[in-house]
Amino acid sequence: MERSGSGGVFCRRIETWSFRKRTSTTPWSTGSSRPMEGLGKSTAFLASGIAAWASWNPSRPSRYVCHKPLPPCRRAWGIFVVCISLRSQLGWAKLQETMAEQQSAGFVSLALKWRPQTFAAVVGQEHVTTTLRNAVRLGRIHQAYLFCGPRGVGKTTTARVLARALNCQQVTQEGEPCNQCPPCREILQGRSLDVLEIDGASNNSVEDVRRLRESAKFPPSSGRYKLYIIDEVHMLSLSAFNALLKILEEPPAHMVFVLATTEPQKVPATVISRCQRFDFRRLSLEQITAHLCFVAEQEGVRLPVDAAYMLAKKAEGSLRDALSLLDQAIAFCGTEIPPDALTQMLHVVDTDTLFRTTAALRQRDLRGILELVQGIVNRGYDLQEFIEALIEHLRHLVAVCATGSVQFLDFPHDIARQYAAEAQLFRLPDLMNWLTLAHATQQAMRFSPHPRIRLEVGLIQMALLENAAEFGELLQLLYRLEQRGGIDPIAPTVSEATAPYTVTGGRAPHRTPEPAHAEAAPEQLLQELLGQDPMLRTLLQTGVLQVLPVGDVLLLRTQQSYVKDILQQRLPQLQAEMRSRLGSTAPVVQLELSTAESPRSSPGNLERLEERLQTLLGAQKVPSTTVKGRSSL
């Protein structure tokens, strides 16, 4: 090349380019006398731009000459390419330095600092990470993935880890990215051109999807795959979804789509059928609590298990929310976070208040109940949140009473033991009645102009509620009174009158009614023999099977043919057992398939029974009404 005026640029030949320094006769790039051949267009334009910029800038010594100047438009294009390239390189370098300075000297939130960098670090989503690791390890990469689940459980994080694993140059044997190679570092620093994150809420039009389809045709710049991560994909319009269908079904070989959404029901079925769907689970309280304790230990913060549980419960299954709350707690309390301070910060109803509420209900302490409500109001608690917490508290007590264990409680061991001890003081029917009244109070508070008054009335109703009595126990009482001649008999079934009564949970002793007279002994013995079989005992208690004395015969009456078939097989054994117990006085046991209406279900008998129960117990029938689908007491 030779010097050609102050505006000299490079001369483009038809098939070759020739670059020479002024002080040398050899080509600039090849080191030979022949011109450089096979140079790509982008590199050629970049080189021409460098020379044009060098010769155009008066302050920079011109080192290149050319044979013939190019048109001004081509010279301007070269200058533009050089400026963009230099600006991009300098800008990303400055951004990296700034991020490094901020991470070393400034504050980084815990949610970002402890964001998982590998599949193994993702908490609570082993069913997803194991599948993706195996897919990377075996090379079975699908063209599109759909990540569904609630907020803060790792959808976008897993998508980024997948992007690094697909483009990593040193993938481990387990399918994990190394996070050290250039592609991994570029993705971690957010400057990779092969991984593009798109917000579906703001890029939801057809034109946005068309631009995405056009850019997807180009191969990746450095890695093996080009990934598009579309967050909140359910926000796309129907037309945008339709425009996305074709490229989802037949994408280029280098293209992988990752769609993330919190509402998969809004994604069209045609899109879901083209993707591999992964459902991310909401994290349990134990998983969040354990992770918070681990992060707090690494950060040098003293976090008790009770305090970590409060943060985990407030996060509602979202690990990101839990880490953000931990950040807030550290700013509020410092390096030591006591549970009392967290209660004040989170403004939640503590368990001590709930236990004091149930204790006041059990002791029928009306003054204490009103003082509790007054304290809740003075501390600024939302009354709706309090009644919801009370319902959840009663549910925990019901679970312990019904099962006799704490395996259905998601609590630390100390709080679980407290629930186990408290449940021993209650009976299951009483807790169920309280839970019913609490639900009715919650519904009434939503539509009441005075929610505090409705809460106080509901709690007082719960406190004044009499202890619940089992229906079988009441029937036993009526049967005893009938035998003593206290009231007229109404011909109750023997199974109802003599059914044993047991309190669920093992807190009350097993009680079996004493026989009223000697003639009832064979009937009780037969019921005892039948009760040894759980199924027959249930049939007796529900009235499907009845034991009726008819002279010297004990009649087993039922309206179900399958029950008669079962008893027919066991009748010889029952008769033999009766004879071994009673000897020659043992009555004959017979079966009868009856189609008549059971005395228990007779409307007249039920009405008479209800009247006598009200008379004996001094009870009052409380009507239950339904208003617009809501039950009110």
C-alpha positions as CSV (number, residue, x, y, z in Angstrom):
1,M,0.0,0.0,0.0
2,E,1.0,3.6,-0.6
3,R,0.1,6.9,0.9
4,S,-2.8,8.5,-0.7
5,G,-3.7,11.9,0.7
6,S,-4.9,12.9,4.1
7,G,-8.2,11.0,3.7
8,G,-6.5,7.8,2.7
9,V,-8.4,4.5,3.4
10,F,-8.0,1.0,2.5
11,C,-8.5,-0.2,-1.1
12,R,-10.8,-3.2,-1.5
13,R,-10.0,-5.6,-4.2
14,I,-12.6,-8.0,-5.6
15,E,-11.4,-11.1,-3.8
16,T,-8.3,-10.2,-1.8
17,W,-7.2,-7.5,0.7
18,S,-3.7,-6.2,1.0
19,F,-2.3,-4.5,4.2
20,R,1.2,-3.3,4.4
21,K,3.0,-1.0,6.8
22,R,4.7,2.1,5.4
23,T,8.1,0.9,6.5
24,S,7.8,-2.6,5.1
25,T,7.0,-4.2,1.8
26,T,5.6,-7.4,3.3
27,P,1.9,-7.9,3.9
28,W,0.9,-6.9,7.4
29,S,-0.8,-10.0,8.5
30,T,0.9,-12.8,6.6
31,G,4.5,-11.7,6.5
32,S,4.8,-12.5,2.8
33,S,4.7,-10.6,-0.5
34,R,1.3,-12.0,-1.3
35,P,-1.8,-10.1,-0.1
36,M,-4.0,-11.6,2.7
37,E,-6.6,-13.9,1.2
38,G,-9.8,-15.4,2.7
39,L,-10.3,-12.7,5.2
40,G,-13.9,-12.5,6.5
41,K,-16.1,-9.5,5.8
42,S,-16.5,-8.4,9.4
43,T,-12.7,-8.6,10.0
44,A,-12.1,-6.7,6.8
45,F,-14.4,-3.9,7.7
46,L,-12.9,-3.7,11.2
47,A,-9.4,-3.5,9.7
48,S,-10.5,-0.8,7.2
49,G,-12.1,1.1,10.0
50,I,-8.9,1.0,12.1
51,A,-6.9,2.4,9.2
52,A,-9.6,5.0,8.4
53,W,-9.7,6.1,12.0
54,A,-5.9,6.2,12.2
55,S,-5.6,8.4,9.1
56,W,-8.6,10.5,10.0
57,N,-7.4,11.3,13.5
58,P,-4.8,14.1,13.2
59,S,-3.4,13.4,16.7
60,R,-2.7,9.7,15.9
61,P,0.3,9.0,13.5
62,S,-0.8,7.3,10.4
63,R,0.9,3.9,9.9
64,Y,-1.1,2.7,7.0
65,V,-1.4,3.8,3.4
66,C,-3.6,2.6,0.6
67,H,-3.7,2.6,-3.1
68,K,-7.1,4.1,-3.7
69,P,-9.6,5.9,-1.4
70,L,-13.0,4.3,-0.8
71,P,-16.3,6.2,-0.8
72,P,-17.2,8.3,2.3
73,C,-20.0,5.9,3.2
74,R,-17.7,2.9,3.5
75,R,-15.1,5.0,5.5
76,A,-17.9,6.1,7.9
77,W,-19.0,2.5,8.3
78,G,-15.5,1.5,9.2
79,I,-15.1,4.3,11.8
80,F,-18.5,3.3,13.3
81,V,-17.4,-0.4,13.6
82,V,-14.2,0.6,15.4
83,C,-16.0,2.9,17.8
84,I,-18.5,0.3,18.7
85,S,-15.9,-2.4,19.2
86,L,-13.7,-0.2,21.4
87,R,-16.6,1.1,23.4
88,S,-17.9,-2.5,24.0
89,Q,-14.5,-3.8,25.1
90,L,-13.8,-0.8,27.3
91,G,-17.3,-0.8,28.7
92,W,-17.3,-4.4,29.7
93,A,-13.9,-4.1,31.3
94,K,-15.0,-1.1,33.3
95,L,-18.2,-3.0,34.3
96,Q,-16.1,-6.0,35.5
97,E,-13.9,-3.7,37.6
98,T,-16.9,-1.9,39.1
99,M,-18.6,-5.2,40.0
100,A,-15.4,-6.6,41.5
101,E,-14.9,-3.4,43.6
102,Q,-18.5,-3.6,44.8
103,Q,-18.2,-7.2,45.8
104,S,-15.0,-6.6,47.6
105,A,-15.8,-3.4,49.4
106,G,-19.6,-2.8,49.1
107,F,-22.7,-4.6,50.2
108,V,-24.2,-7.5,48.3
109,S,-27.5,-8.9,49.4
110,L,-27.6,-12.4,50.8
111,A,-30.0,-13.6,48.1
112,L,-27.4,-12.7,45.4
113,K,-24.3,-13.6,47.4
114,W,-25.6,-17.1,48.2
115,R,-27.2,-17.7,44.8
116,P,-26.4,-21.3,43.8
117,Q,-23.7,-21.7,41.2
118,T,-24.1,-25.5,40.6
119,F,-26.9,-28.0,40.4
120,A,-25.9,-29.5,43.8
121,A,-26.3,-26.1,45.5
122,V,-29.9,-25.7,44.6
123,V,-32.0,-26.4,47.7
124,G,-35.0,-28.7,47.7
125,Q,-35.2,-29.4,43.9
126,E,-33.4,-32.6,43.6
127,H,-36.0,-34.1,41.2
128,V,-35.1,-31.3,38.7
129,T,-31.4,-31.0,39.2
130,T,-30.8,-34.7,38.9
131,T,-32.6,-34.9,35.6
132,L,-30.8,-31.9,34.2
133,R,-27.4,-33.2,35.3
134,N,-28.0,-36.5,33.6
135,A,-29.2,-34.8,30.5
136,V,-26.0,-32.7,30.3
137,R,-23.8,-35.7,31.1
138,L,-25.4,-37.9,28.5
139,G,-25.9,-35.2,25.9
140,R,-29.7,-35.5,25.8
141,I,-30.5,-31.8,25.5
142,H,-34.1,-30.9,24.7
143,Q,-34.9,-27.9,22.6
144,A,-37.2,-26.3,25.2
145,Y,-37.7,-26.6,29.0
146,L,-40.6,-25.2,31.0
147,F,-39.8,-24.4,34.6
148,C,-43.0,-24.0,36.8
149,G,-43.3,-23.2,40.4
150,P,-43.9,-20.5,43.0
151,R,-41.6,-17.5,43.4
152,G,-38.2,-17.8,44.9
153,V,-37.7,-21.5,44.6
154,G,-34.8,-21.5,42.0
155,K,-36.4,-21.5,38.5
156,T,-34.2,-18.7,37.0
157,T,-31.2,-19.8,39.0
158,T,-31.4,-23.4,37.6
159,A,-31.8,-22.0,34.1
160,R,-28.5,-20.1,34.5
161,V,-26.7,-23.1,35.9
162,L,-28.0,-25.1,32.9
163,A,-26.7,-22.4,30.5
164,R,-23.2,-22.6,32.0
165,A,-23.3,-26.4,32.0
166,L,-24.2,-26.5,28.3
167,N,-21.4,-24.1,27.3
168,C,-18.8,-25.1,29.8
169,Q,-15.5,-26.3,28.4
170,Q,-14.6,-28.4,31.4
171,V,-17.9,-30.1,32.5
172,T,-17.5,-32.5,35.4
173,Q,-18.4,-36.1,35.3
174,E,-21.5,-35.3,37.3
175,G,-22.7,-32.8,34.7
176,E,-21.8,-29.7,36.7
177,P,-20.2,-26.5,35.3
178,C,-16.7,-25.7,36.3
179,N,-17.4,-21.9,36.7
180,Q,-13.8,-21.2,35.7
181,C,-13.6,-21.4,32.0
182,P,-14.2,-18.3,29.8
183,P,-17.8,-19.2,28.8
184,C,-18.7,-19.8,32.5
185,R,-17.2,-16.6,33.6
186,E,-18.9,-14.6,30.9
187,I,-22.3,-16.0,31.9
188,L,-21.6,-15.4,35.6
189,Q,-20.6,-11.8,34.9
190,G,-23.7,-11.3,32.7
191,R,-21.8,-10.4,29.5
192,S,-22.3,-13.5,27.5
193,L,-23.8,-13.0,24.1
194,D,-25.0,-16.6,24.0
195,V,-27.3,-16.4,27.0
196,L,-30.1,-13.9,26.8
197,E,-32.7,-13.3,29.6
198,I,-36.0,-11.9,28.4
199,D,-38.7,-10.5,30.6
200,G,-42.0,-11.8,29.3
201,A,-44.0,-9.1,31.0
202,S,-42.4,-6.3,29.0
203,N,-41.6,-8.2,25.8
204,N,-44.9,-9.8,25.1
205,S,-45.8,-8.6,21.6
206,V,-45.6,-10.4,18.3
207,E,-42.8,-8.0,17.1
208,D,-40.7,-9.0,20.1
209,V,-41.1,-12.7,19.3
210,R,-40.3,-12.0,15.6
211,R,-37.1,-10.3,16.6
212,L,-36.2,-13.2,18.8
213,R,-36.8,-15.6,16.0
214,E,-34.6,-13.7,13.7
215,S,-31.7,-13.5,16.2
216,A,-32.0,-17.2,17.0
217,K,-30.9,-18.1,13.5
218,F,-27.3,-16.9,14.2
219,P,-24.9,-19.4,15.8
220,P,-23.4,-18.8,19.2
221,S,-20.4,-16.6,19.4
222,S,-18.2,-18.6,21.8
223,G,-20.1,-21.5,23.4
224,R,-21.8,-24.6,21.9
225,Y,-25.4,-23.5,22.6
226,K,-27.4,-20.3,22.5
227,L,-30.0,-20.0,25.3
228,Y,-33.0,-17.8,25.6
229,I,-34.4,-17.6,29.2
230,I,-37.9,-16.1,29.0
231,D,-39.1,-15.3,32.5
232,E,-42.8,-15.0,33.3
233,V,-43.6,-16.5,30.0
234,H,-47.3,-16.6,30.9
235,M,-47.5,-12.9,30.3
236,L,-47.0,-13.3,26.6
237,S,-50.0,-12.5,24.4
238,L,-51.8,-15.3,22.5
239,S,-50.4,-14.0,19.2
240,A,-46.9,-14.0,20.7
241,F,-47.4,-17.6,21.8
242,N,-48.5,-18.5,18.3
243,A,-45.5,-16.8,16.8
244,L,-43.2,-18.8,19.1
245,L,-44.7,-22.2,18.3
246,K,-42.7,-22.9,15.1
247,I,-39.3,-22.1,16.5
248,L,-40.1,-24.1,19.7
249,E,-40.9,-27.1,17.6
250,E,-38.1,-26.9,15.1
251,P,-35.4,-24.7,16.5
252,P,-31.8,-24.5,15.2
253,A,-29.4,-27.2,16.5
254,H,-27.6,-24.7,18.6
255,M,-30.8,-23.2,20.2
256,V,-32.2,-24.0,23.6
257,F,-35.2,-22.3,25.2
258,V,-35.9,-22.1,28.9
259,L,-39.4,-20.8,29.8
260,A,-40.1,-19.9,33.5
261,T,-43.5,-19.2,34.9
262,T,-45.4,-19.0,38.2
263,E,-48.7,-19.7,36.5
264,P,-48.4,-22.6,34.2
265,Q,-52.2,-22.8,33.8
266,K,-52.0,-19.7,31.6
267,V,-49.5,-21.2,29.2
268,P,-51.2,-22.7,26.1
269,A,-51.2,-26.4,25.9
270,T,-49.6,-26.2,22.4
271,V,-46.5,-24.6,24.1
272,I,-46.4,-27.0,27.0
273,S,-46.5,-30.0,24.6
274,R,-43.3,-28.8,22.9
275,C,-41.4,-28.5,26.2
276,Q,-40.0,-30.7,28.9
277,R,-41.9,-29.5,32.0
278,F,-40.3,-29.4,35.5
279,D,-42.5,-28.5,38.5
280,F,-40.4,-26.8,41.2
281,R,-41.7,-27.5,44.7
282,R,-42.3,-25.0,47.5
283,L,-39.6,-25.5,50.1
284,S,-40.5,-27.0,53.4
285,L,-39.9,-25.2,56.7
286,E,-37.2,-27.6,57.7
287,Q,-35.2,-27.0,54.4
288,I,-35.5,-23.2,54.7
289,T,-34.6,-23.3,58.4
290,A,-31.5,-25.4,57.9
291,H,-30.3,-23.2,55.0
292,L,-30.9,-20.0,57.0
293,C,-28.9,-21.4,59.9
294,F,-26.1,-22.4,57.5
295,V,-26.0,-18.9,55.9
296,A,-26.1,-17.2,59.2
297,E,-23.2,-19.3,60.5
298,Q,-21.1,-18.5,57.4
299,E,-21.9,-14.8,57.8
300,G,-21.0,-14.8,61.5
301,V,-24.5,-14.1,62.7
302,R,-26.0,-15.9,65.7
303,L,-29.5,-17.2,64.6
304,P,-31.4,-19.5,67.0
305,V,-33.5,-22.3,65.5
306,D,-36.7,-20.6,66.8
307,A,-35.8,-17.4,65.0
308,A,-34.9,-19.2,61.8
309,Y,-38.2,-21.0,61.9
310,M,-40.1,-17.7,62.2
311,L,-38.3,-16.4,59.2
312,A,-39.0,-19.6,57.2
313,K,-42.6,-19.5,58.1
314,K,-42.9,-15.9,57.0
315,A,-41.2,-16.7,53.7
316,E,-44.1,-19.1,52.8
317,G,-41.8,-21.6,51.0
318,S,-39.7,-19.0,49.1
319,L,-36.0,-19.3,49.9
320,R,-35.3,-15.9,48.2
321,D,-37.8,-14.2,50.5
322,A,-36.3,-16.0,53.5
323,L,-32.8,-14.7,52.7
324,S,-34.1,-11.2,52.2
325,L,-35.8,-11.4,55.6
326,L,-32.6,-12.5,57.1
327,D,-30.9,-9.5,55.6
328,Q,-33.6,-7.3,57.1
329,A,-33.2,-9.1,60.5
330,I,-29.4,-8.5,60.5
331,A,-30.0,-4.8,59.8
332,F,-32.6,-4.7,62.6
333,C,-30.9,-6.8,65.3
334,G,-27.2,-6.9,64.4
335,T,-25.2,-10.1,64.6
336,E,-27.4,-11.6,67.3
337,I,-31.0,-12.2,66.3
338,P,-33.4,-13.1,69.3
339,P,-36.9,-14.5,68.5
340,D,-38.5,-11.6,70.5
341,A,-37.0,-9.0,68.2
342,L,-38.1,-11.0,65.2
343,T,-41.6,-11.0,66.4
344,Q,-41.5,-7.2,66.7
345,M,-39.9,-6.8,63.2
346,L,-42.1,-9.3,61.4
347,H,-45.2,-8.2,63.3
348,V,-46.5,-11.8,63.5
349,V,-48.5,-13.5,66.3
350,D,-46.1,-15.5,68.4
351,T,-46.9,-19.0,69.6
352,D,-47.0,-17.9,73.3
353,T,-50.0,-15.7,72.6
354,L,-51.7,-18.6,70.9
355,F,-51.1,-21.0,73.8
356,R,-52.3,-18.3,76.2
357,T,-55.5,-18.0,74.1
358,T,-56.3,-21.7,74.2
359,A,-55.5,-21.8,77.9
360,A,-58.0,-19.0,78.6
361,L,-60.6,-20.8,76.4
362,R,-60.1,-24.1,78.4
363,Q,-60.3,-22.3,81.7
364,R,-63.3,-20.2,80.6
365,D,-61.5,-17.1,81.6
366,L,-63.6,-14.4,79.9
367,R,-61.6,-11.5,81.4
368,G,-58.4,-13.0,80.2
369,I,-59.8,-13.4,76.7
370,L,-60.9,-9.8,76.5
371,E,-57.4,-8.7,77.8
372,L,-55.8,-10.8,75.1
373,V,-57.8,-9.1,72.4
374,Q,-57.1,-5.7,73.9
375,G,-53.3,-6.5,73.9
376,I,-53.5,-7.6,70.3
377,V,-55.2,-4.4,69.2
378,N,-52.7,-2.3,71.2
379,R,-49.7,-3.9,69.6
380,G,-51.2,-3.2,66.1
381,Y,-51.8,-6.8,65.0
382,D,-54.3,-7.4,62.2
383,L,-57.3,-9.2,63.7
384,Q,-57.7,-11.2,60.6
385,E,-54.2,-12.5,60.8
386,F,-54.8,-13.4,64.5
387,I,-57.8,-15.5,63.8
388,E,-56.0,-17.2,60.9
389,A,-53.1,-18.0,63.3
390,L,-55.6,-19.3,65.9
391,I,-57.2,-21.6,63.3
392,E,-53.8,-23.0,62.4
393,H,-52.9,-23.4,66.1
394,L,-56.1,-25.4,66.7
395,R,-55.4,-27.5,63.6
396,H,-52.0,-28.4,65.1
397,L,-53.7,-29.4,68.4
398,V,-56.3,-31.5,66.5
399,A,-53.5,-33.3,64.6
400,V,-51.8,-34.2,67.8
401,C,-55.0,-35.3,69.5
402,A,-56.1,-37.4,66.5
403,T,-52.8,-39.2,65.9
404,G,-51.1,-39.1,69.3
405,S,-47.9,-37.9,67.6
406,V,-46.3,-34.7,66.3
407,Q,-45.2,-36.1,62.9
408,F,-47.7,-33.9,61.1
409,L,-46.3,-30.7,62.6
410,D,-43.6,-28.7,60.8
411,F,-42.1,-27.3,63.9
412,P,-38.7,-27.4,65.7
413,H,-38.5,-30.1,68.4
414,D,-39.0,-27.6,71.3
415,I,-42.3,-26.2,69.9
416,A,-43.5,-29.7,68.9
417,R,-43.0,-31.0,72.4
418,Q,-45.0,-28.0,73.7
419,Y,-47.8,-28.9,71.4
420,A,-47.7,-32.6,72.5
421,A,-47.9,-31.5,76.2
422,E,-50.7,-29.0,75.5
423,A,-52.8,-31.5,73.5
424,Q,-53.0,-33.8,76.6
425,L,-55.3,-31.2,78.2
426,F,-58.0,-31.2,75.5
427,R,-60.5,-33.7,74.1
428,L,-60.7,-34.1,70.3
429,P,-64.5,-33.2,70.1
430,D,-63.9,-30.0,72.0
431,L,-61.1,-28.9,69.7
432,M,-63.2,-29.8,66.6
433,N,-66.1,-27.6,68.0
434,W,-63.6,-24.7,68.6
435,L,-62.2,-25.1,65.2
436,T,-65.7,-24.9,63.6
437,L,-66.5,-21.8,65.6
438,A,-63.2,-20.2,64.7
439,H,-63.9,-20.7,61.0
440,A,-67.3,-19.2,61.3
441,T,-65.8,-16.2,63.2
442,Q,-63.2,-15.7,60.5
443,Q,-65.9,-15.6,57.8
444,A,-68.0,-13.2,59.8
445,M,-65.1,-10.9,60.4
446,R,-64.5,-10.5,56.7
447,F,-67.9,-9.0,56.2
448,S,-68.4,-7.3,59.5
449,P,-68.0,-3.5,60.0
450,H,-66.7,-4.2,63.5
451,P,-64.3,-7.1,63.3
452,R,-63.0,-6.7,66.9
453,I,-66.5,-7.2,68.3
454,R,-67.1,-10.2,66.2
455,L,-63.8,-11.7,67.3
456,E,-64.6,-11.1,71.0
457,V,-68.0,-12.7,70.6
458,G,-66.6,-15.7,68.8
459,L,-63.9,-16.3,71.5
460,I,-66.5,-15.9,74.3
461,Q,-68.8,-18.4,72.5
462,M,-65.8,-20.8,72.3
463,A,-65.1,-20.4,76.0
464,L,-68.7,-20.9,77.1
465,L,-69.2,-23.9,74.9
466,E,-70.0,-27.0,77.0
467,N,-67.8,-30.0,76.7
468,A,-68.8,-32.2,73.8
469,A,-70.4,-35.6,74.6
470,E,-70.3,-38.6,72.3
471,F,-73.6,-39.7,70.9
472,G,-73.0,-43.3,72.0
473,E,-72.4,-42.1,75.6
474,L,-75.7,-40.3,75.6
475,L,-77.5,-43.4,74.3
476,Q,-75.9,-45.4,77.1
477,L,-77.3,-42.9,79.6
478,L,-80.8,-43.1,78.1
479,Y,-80.6,-46.9,78.2
480,R,-79.7,-47.0,81.8
481,L,-82.5,-44.6,82.7
482,E,-85.0,-46.7,80.7
483,Q,-83.9,-49.9,82.6
484,R,-84.4,-48.0,85.9
485,G,-87.9,-46.9,84.8
486,G,-86.9,-43.2,84.7
487,I,-88.4,-42.6,81.2
488,D,-90.4,-44.5,78.7
489,P,-88.4,-46.8,76.5
490,I,-88.1,-45.9,72.8
491,A,-86.7,-49.3,71.8
492,P,-83.1,-48.3,71.1
493,T,-80.9,-50.9,69.5
494,V,-78.7,-52.9,71.8
495,S,-75.6,-51.9,69.9
496,E,-76.3,-48.2,70.6
497,A,-77.1,-48.8,74.2
498,T,-74.1,-50.9,75.1
499,A,-71.5,-49.7,72.7
500,P,-68.2,-49.1,74.5
501,Y,-66.9,-45.5,74.7
502,T,-63.2,-44.6,74.2
503,V,-61.7,-41.2,74.2
504,T,-59.4,-40.7,71.2
505,G,-55.7,-40.1,72.0
506,G,-55.4,-42.3,75.1
507,R,-55.9,-39.5,77.6
508,A,-59.1,-40.9,79.2
509,P,-59.5,-44.5,80.4
510,H,-61.5,-47.0,78.4
511,R,-65.1,-47.1,79.8
512,T,-67.5,-49.9,79.2
513,P,-71.1,-49.6,80.5
514,E,-72.1,-52.0,83.3
515,P,-74.9,-54.4,82.5
516,A,-78.2,-53.1,83.8
517,H,-79.6,-56.6,84.6
518,A,-78.6,-60.2,84.2
519,E,-80.7,-60.8,81.0
520,A,-78.4,-58.4,79.1
521,A,-75.3,-60.5,79.7
522,P,-75.7,-62.8,76.6
523,E,-76.3,-59.7,74.4
524,Q,-73.2,-58.0,75.7
525,L,-71.2,-61.1,75.3
526,L,-72.3,-61.4,71.7
527,Q,-71.4,-57.8,71.1
528,E,-68.0,-58.3,72.7
529,L,-67.3,-61.3,70.4
530,L,-68.5,-59.3,67.3
531,G,-66.4,-56.3,68.4
532,Q,-63.2,-58.3,68.2
533,D,-63.4,-57.9,64.4
534,P,-62.8,-54.2,63.5
535,M,-65.2,-54.4,60.6
536,L,-68.1,-55.9,62.6
537,R,-67.4,-53.5,65.4
538,T,-67.9,-50.6,62.9
539,L,-71.1,-52.1,61.6
540,L,-72.4,-52.3,65.1
541,Q,-71.5,-48.8,66.0
542,T,-73.1,-47.4,62.8
543,G,-76.3,-49.4,63.1
544,V,-75.8,-51.5,60.0
545,L,-75.8,-54.6,62.2
546,Q,-78.2,-55.0,65.2
547,V,-78.3,-57.5,68.0
548,L,-81.9,-58.1,69.1
549,P,-83.2,-60.5,71.8
550,V,-86.2,-62.4,70.7
551,G,-87.2,-64.9,73.4
552,D,-84.4,-67.5,73.8
553,V,-82.8,-66.4,70.5
554,L,-80.3,-63.6,69.8
555,L,-81.1,-62.2,66.4
556,L,-78.4,-60.6,64.2
557,R,-80.4,-58.3,61.9
558,T,-79.0,-56.4,59.0
559,Q,-80.3,-54.8,55.8
560,Q,-77.2,-55.5,53.8
561,S,-76.8,-58.8,52.0
562,Y,-73.0,-58.7,52.1
563,V,-73.1,-58.4,55.9
564,K,-75.3,-61.4,56.1
565,D,-72.8,-63.4,53.9
566,I,-70.0,-62.5,56.2
567,L,-71.9,-63.4,59.4
568,Q,-73.0,-66.7,57.8
569,Q,-69.4,-67.8,57.6
570,R,-68.7,-66.8,61.2
571,L,-71.9,-67.9,62.8
572,P,-70.7,-71.4,63.9
573,Q,-67.7,-69.9,65.6
574,L,-69.8,-67.4,67.4
575,Q,-72.3,-70.1,68.6
576,A,-69.4,-72.2,69.8
577,E,-67.9,-69.4,71.7
578,M,-71.2,-68.5,73.3
579,R,-71.7,-72.1,74.6
580,S,-68.2,-72.2,76.0
581,R,-68.8,-69.0,78.0
582,L,-72.5,-69.5,79.0
583,G,-72.8,-73.2,79.0
584,S,-76.3,-74.7,78.5
585,T,-78.0,-71.3,79.0
586,A,-76.4,-69.9,75.9
587,P,-79.1,-68.6,73.5
588,V,-79.3,-69.5,69.8
589,V,-77.8,-67.0,67.4
590,Q,-79.7,-66.5,64.2
591,L,-79.4,-64.2,61.1
592,E,-82.1,-62.1,59.5
593,L,-82.0,-60.0,56.4
594,S,-84.5,-57.2,57.0
595,T,-85.9,-54.6,54.6
596,A,-87.7,-52.7,57.3
597,E,-86.6,-49.2,58.3
598,S,-84.1,-49.2,61.2
599,P,-85.4,-47.8,64.5
600,R,-82.4,-45.5,64.5
601,S,-83.4,-43.9,61.3
602,S,-87.1,-43.6,62.1
603,P,-88.0,-39.9,62.1
604,G,-90.4,-40.3,65.0
605,N,-87.8,-42.1,67.2
606,L,-85.1,-39.4,66.3
607,E,-87.5,-36.6,67.3
608,R,-88.4,-38.3,70.6
609,L,-84.7,-39.0,71.3
610,E,-83.9,-35.3,70.6
611,E,-86.6,-34.1,73.0
612,R,-85.5,-36.4,75.8
613,L,-81.8,-35.4,75.4
614,Q,-82.8,-31.8,75.7
615,T,-84.9,-32.6,78.8
616,L,-82.2,-34.6,80.5
617,L,-79.3,-32.3,79.7
618,G,-81.2,-29.0,79.9
619,A,-79.9,-28.3,76.4
620,Q,-81.2,-25.8,73.9
621,K,-81.3,-26.4,70.2
622,V,-79.3,-23.8,68.3
623,P,-80.6,-23.3,64.7
624,S,-78.0,-23.1,62.0
625,T,-78.7,-20.8,59.1
626,T,-77.1,-20.3,55.7
627,V,-76.8,-16.8,54.2
628,K,-75.5,-16.4,50.7
629,G,-73.5,-19.7,51.0
630,R,-71.9,-18.7,54.3
631,S,-72.8,-20.6,57.5
632,S,-73.5,-18.3,60.5
633,L,-74.1,-19.3,64.1
